[in-house]
Amino acid sequence: MSTVEGEDALLLAAAKPPKVRRRRLRSILLALMAQYAIVAMLVGLSVAGILRYVVTPQIVAKFEAIEAALKRLPAP
């Protein structure tokens, strides 16, 4: 029985441990997260620009129209 156990130990010692590919996985995840961050920043800046230059003037114009209409009402 001891020779079989010895052979098993030699086989286990001769077998190479599996390669750990953590660095490759880490670099892939880092690249994906960087792409996500860049896209999120571009989308955020686009939305902010649209709100600033398109939506805000429309809202301001509506409030000015409401203000002008309220000024034309007779006082109670």
RAKA-V290267 format. One record per backbone hydrogen bond with DSSP energy under -1.0 kcal/mol. CO is the residue of the C=O (numbers start at 1). NH is the residue of the N-H. Records with the same first field share a line. If there is no record, write none. Layout:
BEGIN
CO->NH, NH
END
This chain:
BEGIN
1->5
2->6
3->7
4->8
5->9
6->10
7->11
8->12
9->13
10->14
11->15
21->25
22->26
23->27
24->28
25->29
26->30
27->31
28->32
29->33
30->34
31->35
32->36
33->37
34->38
35->39
36->40
37->41
38->42
39->43
40->44
41->45
42->46
43->47
44->48
45->49
46->50
47->51
48->52
49->53
50->54, 55
51->56
55->59
56->60
57->61
58->62
59->63
60->64
61->65
62->66
63->67
64->68
65->69
66->70
67->71
68->72
END
